[in-house]
Amino acid sequence: MLIVVVNLPMNFIGVIAGYKMKKMKTPTKISRVPRDLPEGLPWFLNFNLMSVISGVVPVFVIAFEIYQIMGCIRGSSYIYLFYWSFYVGFLVFLIVVAEISIMQTYLLICYEEYRWWWRCWLLGASTGFFSMLLLVNYFLLGLKATQFTTVIVYAVFCAIFSLSLSLMSGSIALLASLVFNLRIF
């Protein structure tokens, strides 16, 4: 019922708004034939290194909030601290993800790497993987789960959180880089 009442009208509104929007104009002419990439990117543009950097730094920003959420789940008495720090931490997280993605996209464009779209999204989405590692660390070292159902519920909620964080941070990274590229060209 909720899908019919809320989701279906929102989808129609989104479709109508999308059709009425102007087409995005690219600042340069795009060729259908891809050009050759320069030979070998520098070591600091290695995808594995960039994914670690772009995944770990935002997780460090939100690590405090994740531990507060876990403390509230366990019944901490400091629940009043949860809300304000969560909003401030979320804002800082958004800014950090956007800045890191813009920096990495700028470096890629300086070395004439024109395939930055998916790479930028994947680098932003790597935050979810590292947050899952942080949550597994908390489960192994901090949470004293004795029942099987507790473990299953914790694992499912952590997977949903990490997947949602990956989708959100990847989208933020891609949109920030796209706006940056449209501004500089």
Buried (B, 14 or more C-beta within 10 A) or exposed (E): EEEEEEEEEEEEEEEEEEEEEEEEEEEEEEEEEEEEEEEEBEEEBEEEEBBBBBBBBBBEBBBEBBEBBBBBEEEEEEEEEBEEEBEEBEEBBBBBBBBBBBBBBBBBBEEEBEEBEEBBBBBBBBBBBBBBBBBBEBBEEEBEBEEEEEEEEBBEEBEEBBBEBBBBBBBBBBBBBBEBBEEEE
